[in-house]
Amino acid sequence: MTSESQQIREQLDHPIIDADGHVQEYLPAAMPYLREALGPKKFEEYRAQTSQHDSIIGGHDWERRQRTRTPQSAWWGTPGNTRDLATAAIPGLLHERMDEFGIDYSILFPSKALGIAGHDDDEMRNGLCRGFNDFLFDTYRPYADRLTAGAVIPMHTPDEALVELDRCAANGVKVVSFPEGVLRPIEEPGAASPWLLPGQTHWFDTFGLDSAHDYDPVWAKCVEHGFAVTFHGGLGDLAPFTFTSISSYVYNHIGFFAERMNRLCKSLFMGGVTNRFPTLNIAFLECGVGWASSLLIDFIEHWEKRNLEALEGNLDPALVDLDEFERLMTSYGADLLVKAGDVDVKATLRDMIAVGVEPPHRDEFRFMGIEKKSDIRDKFVPRFFFGCEADDRAIAFAFSEANAFGARLQPIFSSDLAHWDVEDMAGVVDEAHGLVRKGLLTDADFADFTFHNPVKLFTQGNPGFFDGTVVESAARKAIESGAVSTA
């Protein structure tokens, strides 16, 4: 019987590319790769340890969870449908069912390997990334006409990332994915600040603004190898303060990816990554796009009010005429002065001016290369892509006329196959197309979402990305017709 998703695909004049599916790794088959990558000693350490994710998912008894404030993570987190669960683990079965799903080509990311880029032990972290990357690449390579597996790049230092990027490129890997940050120790913990927890010892580095390292060599290496930069939540350290409920995974999960990717996007953009690397495409996966619409508007509104010229022309405390301020207070605020009693009026008025401690540089947009507000659009919109799942009505925000400059943001279809939120793998495309049937997306929007934007993301840096795949011809025609930009 033909599925609804397959029927929808047959009616479309374009392929459907899934930019973010998942696998459930069959770990016994991965173990030889991990043993080879880690060496005997580290391999046994790995087998004996409990990961950060496992400790949260496995959890503690309720009384201990209350005492330790251990957050509640996913439970019953894999498909209960036997055939779908098998499909997540067996590449041959997934490949066979792609037509049933209505998906032409899928980019796959790990599940059991979540957290591997977050290990503090350098040897363990890098070995796990090498081992899982080799396992996934070898396992899915025979099905490369319709499937490709993304590699996990460790990012504690630029050097380790460069090594793995070169290795992946040499092995023929086409997609690389990065953790959204690294948890680092505070060199001098214990600062009294309302923005830090009492006794806080660590901070979260998001590779852009205020990073502990210069990650420009990493972005340059991605350009060199033709890799788009994809960020996927859960590959490394878990960002602090994003999971807080000890009893409800639903509470923790709602807004989780959007919150994490929002801070990452701000860091990269304000750190000037898209300014210094104007051809580098960057994708934030599993996070939706609604927050990005708001973020673009926020950047523009903040630049209008706090660019260097606006600061010095409108907000410089030296602009305040204290004599005039005192005259106005005396003329119109006599009742306030009576209540204040015997005070030095001018001194109290001076205290009202919010000065604060200036940063080392007043121009907080200096890395971004912004001379006019349209530059914000031009450095944000073309370079950023946003993974959106099938049931996300906020995809419509990407194409809304309410966006700054009427910009069309770039959502990319993300099935999330193999995870708990996909009740029926064969129903994902049908669910996504429901946004068209409900009038939330046009046919052109849907084509951008499921085909044009993913093609643009991966081919602008690597024109041959889809060579040898079932979408090669359609992708080439989209580029030649101008439906997909090459710049």
N, C-alpha and C positions, 0 to 999 in steps of 0.2 A: 504494500500500500504506500502510495506517495505521500510524504508528509506535507503539511501546510507550508513549511519553510522551503521545501524543494519546489513546490508549485509557485511560490513567490519568486524564487530565484529564476525559474524558467520564463517568467514574464518580464524580467528586467533585461535591459540592453547593456548591462555592465556586470562584471564579476563582483563578488563580495569577498573582501579581504578582512580577516580577523586579526587585528593587531595585538591581541592579548588573550590568548587561550592559555590553559594550564595542563600540566600532566601530573599524575600521581606516580612518582617514580617507584618502580619495583626494586626496592633496595637490595635484595640479594644479588640482582644483576649488576648493581652499581658498586658493590663491595670490592670486586677485583680492581676497578679503576681507582677507588679510594686508597686501597692498600698500596698500589703502585705509586700514587701521587704523594702519599703521606710517609711511606716507609713503615716498617714493622712496628716501631715503638709508638709513633704518633697514631698509627692506625688503631692500635689497641687502646690508647688513651681515648680516641674518638668513640670507639665502641662502648667504652665504660662510662662515658660522661652523659650527663643530661643537658640538653640544650636549653637556652633561655626560653624558647618557644614551648618546648616540651614541658618545662616546669610550670609554665602558666596554664597550658592546656590540661596537663595532668592534674596540676593544682595541689592544694593542700586540703585537709578537712576544713570545714567551715570555721571552726573556732580558731584554727591557726591562720586562716585567710584573714579573719578579722584582726588578729594581732599584728600580722605582717603587712596588711594592706596589699596583698598579692591580687592583681586584677583578674577578673574572670575573662578568659579568652574563649575561643570557639570550642564548642562541644557538639557532638554529632555533626562534624564538619565536612564529611564527604558524602557523595550521593548515596541514597538508599536504593536506587535503581541499579540492580546487579549489572545489567548490560552497559549502562553508562559508566559505572565505576570501572568495569573491565576496559571500556574504551579509553578511559583516562590513563590506564596503565599499559595498554598494549598498542603500540604505534600502528601495527598492521590493521587492527580493528578500527582505529580512528580513521586511518586513511580510507578504508572501505566505506565508512559511513559519511564521508564528507558531502557527497551528493544529497544524502538524506537530510543533512543539516542545512543544506542550501548555502554552504560555504565553499568557495573555490580554493582559498589558500589561508593557512593559519600560522601565526607565529606563536610559539609555545614557551612558557616559562615554568620553572620548577615549583613544586609545593613542599616536598619533603626536605628540599635544600634551602628553604627559607631560613634566614639567620646565619648562613655560613660566612657571609662577609662581615659579620659582627664579632667574631672571636677576637679576644685580646691577644691571644698567642699568635705571633706572626706566622710561624711555621704551620700551625694548624689551619689558620684562616686561608693562607695561600694554597696549601695542599688541598683543602676541601674544594676551593673554587676550581683548581685544576682538575681534580678527580671528577667532580660532578659535570663540569663543562665537557670533558672528554666522553663521559658516559652518555650524556644527552646528545652530543653531536654524532657519535657513532651510532647510537640507537635510532635516531630519526633521519640520518643521512640517506638510507635507502628509499625514503619516501619524500625526497626533496622536491618532487614536482608539485606537492601540495602542502608540505609541512616543513618548518624549520624551527630549530630550538635555539633560544637565546642563551648566551653565556653570561655568567655572573662575574663582574669585575671587582676585585677588592680595592678599597679606596682609603685605607688608613694613611697611606702616603702616596704621592704621585708616582714614585719609583715602582712600587709594586703593581700599580695600575698599568703603567707603561709595559712592564714585562708581560702581563697577561694579555693586554691588547695586541702586542706583537705576536704572541703565541697563537691567539685566536685567529688573527689574520692569516698567519702561515698555515693554519689547519683548515682554512676555508669557512670559518664561522662568518655569518652575515649579520647577526644581530647581537649587540652587547647591551647589557643592562647593569645599572649601577644602584647601590643602596642610596637612600635619600639623605644620608648623613652619617657621621661618626661621633660616637660618644667619647669625649676627651676629658681628662682630669683638669680641674682648675689648678693652676700653679700655686695660687695663694688663696685657698678656700677660707670661708668664714667671713666674707665681707658683709657688713650690715647693709642690706638693701631690701626694699619691699619686693623686688623682682626676683630675688633668690630665696629658696627655702632656707630656714636656719640650718647651718652646717652643710649646705650644699657643696658637693665635692666635684661635680662634673657639669660640662656644658655640651651642647649639641652643635657640631660643626657641619654646615651645609654647603661647603666647597666654594662659596662665592664671597659675599661680603663678610669681612672680618674672619676669614678662614685662617686656620693655623698654618696652612701651606699655600703655595702658589700652584693651583691646579691647571694653569694655562698649558703646560706641556701635555696634559691628558687630553684637553680639548683639541690641541693641535694634532695629537696622534690620531684622534678620531677622524679629523678632517683628512689626514694623510691616508688612512686606510679606507675612507669612504663610509665610516660607521655613523649612523644617526645615534645620538645619545638618548637612551631610554632609561627612565628612572622607575623602579618598581618598589612599592612599599613592602617591607618585611624581609628584604634580602640581607640587611645588616642589623645594626642596633635599632631597637625600638625607641622612637623619639619620646623623651620624657613628657609626662603630663598629657598624653593623648589617650591612654587607657587609665581610667581612674576608679571605675566601679568594681567593687569586689564581688558583686552579686549578679551583674547583668552584662552579658556579652553584647546584647543589642544596644544598650546605652553606649558601650565603648565603641562599637562598630559604626554607629551613625555619625557621619561627618569625619570619620577617622582619617581616610586617605586624603580627603580634600584639605583638611587642616594641615597635614604633614606636607603635602605638595605645595600648598600655598606658601608656607615659609621657605621652602626650597626654591620655588620660582622667584620670590622676592629677592632671595639671596643671590641667585645667579644673575638676575636682571640688573639689580642695583650694583652688583659687583662687576658689571660691564662685560659679561661673557658674550652676549649677542652683539655688543659693540665691537669687541676685538675679533670675534669670529663670525662675521656676517653671513657665512654660508653654512654654519653648523645648525642642523635641525635637532631640536630637543623635545622629547615626549615625556609627559607625566602620565603614568598609567593608573588605571583603576580609581581615578579621583573625580571624574565628572568634569564639567566645564563651567557650571554656573558661577563658581567662585572666581574663575578667570575673567569673566565679564565684569564682575565687581572690581577685581584687582586692576584691570586696565583703566577703568574710570578713576579709581583711587590714585593711581600713579599720576594721571593727568591732572587731577584736582590738586594733589599735593605739589606737583611741579609748578602749577600756576601760582600757588600761594607761597611756596618756599624755595623757588629757584633763587640763585644768588642775587639777581637784580631785584626781585620782589622782596626778599629779606631786607636788603639794605635800603630799599625805597619805602617800605611799609612797616617793618617790624623792628628796626634798629632802636634800642632803648634811648639812644642819643637824640632821636627825633622828638621825644616827649619834652615839651616846654613846661618845666615845673612851675615857673612863675604863672603861666596861664592856667595850669592845672589848679594851683592854689587859688587864683582869682575865681575860677568857676566853682570850686568847692565853697569858697566864702560866700559867693553870690547865691548859689542854688542849694547848697548843702548845709545851711546853718543848723538845721535840726540834727544832722549827723555829728557836727562839731560839738553841739551841746551834749549829746550822748557820749561822745569820746572824752569829754572833760579836758583837763589841762595837758595838751600834747603839743609836740612840735609838728605843726600841720605839714610843712614841706617834707619833713623826714618821713612821716607816715605815708605821704603820697609817693615818695620815692620808693618806699617798700612795696607799694602796690605793683610796681613794674616787674613783670616776670622776666628775669634775666637768665637764671640757671647757669650751668657750667657749659661753656661752649665746647664742641668737639674739636679735634685738631684742625679740621677743615670745615669751614662754613658751608661749602658747596657739597651737599650730600648726593648730588647727581653727577659728580665729576667723572665717575668711571663710565657713565652711560653714553656719553657723546651726544647729549641733548641740547640743541640750540633753540628749538621751537617745539611746541607740544605735539605736532604731527610726527616729530621724530620718535616719540614714544610709541605711537602706533606702528611706525615703520620698523622698529627694532623688536617689537613684541609680537605682533600678529603673524608675520610670515615665518618666524622661527620656532614658535611654540605649538605643540600638538597636545591634545588632551584625551586620554582614554575614557570612553563612556560606555557603560553597559546597556544592555538592550532595554531595560525597563526605566531608563533615566529620562524623564520628561524634560529635564533641564537642558537636554541637548538643544532644544529650541532656542535657548538663550544665545547659543553660539551664532545664530543667524538672525538675531533680533535687530531691528532698526534702532533700538534703544542703545546699542553698543556705541562706544565712543567712535566718532567719525563714520558711523554706520558700518563698522568693521565686521567682517565675517571671520570669526575665530575658526579653529581647525580641530573639531572633534574627530576621533578615530574610533571605529567600531571595535569593541572589546567584549568578546563573548563570555569570558571568565569560565569557560568549560572546565570541568573537573572539580569545581568548588561548590559549596553547599547552596549558593544562591541560584544555581542553574538546576531547576527542578526536572527539566527535560531537555537534553541536549538538542533534540530535534525541533524544539520549539523556540530557540533563541532568535533566529532570523525572523520568524513570524511575529514574535513579540516586538522586535525592533521596528519592523515595518508597520506595526500597529500605530506608531507615531505619525505615519503618513496617512493612514486611514482615519485617524482622529483629527486630521488637519493641523497637527502641530509642526510637521515638516512637509515641505514640498518634495516632489520627485527629485528635483535638482539638489535639495538639501541632503536627501537620503543617498544620492549618488556620491556627493562629496564625503559624507560621513563614512560610507562603507567601501568606497573605492578610490576616488580622486585624492583625498587627503592621505590615506596610507601609502599610495603610490608616490606622492610628493615627498612624504617623510623619508622614505627609504631610497628613492632613486636620485634625489638631488645630489647626494654625496656619492652614490654608487649607481650609475646609469644601468649597469648590468644586473641589478639586484634580482630581477624577476626572470632573467635568462634561464631557460630550461624548465620553467614552471608552466602550469596550465593557464596562467594569466599573462604570459610574456607578450603575446600579440596584442591583447587589449590594453596593457600598460603602455606599450610602444605607441599604439594609435592615440591614446589619451595624451601622451606627451607631444606627438607630432601635430595633433589638432589644436594644441594650446589649452586643452581642458586641464592639463596639469602643467604648472610652471616648472621650468628647468632652472630657475634662479631663486 
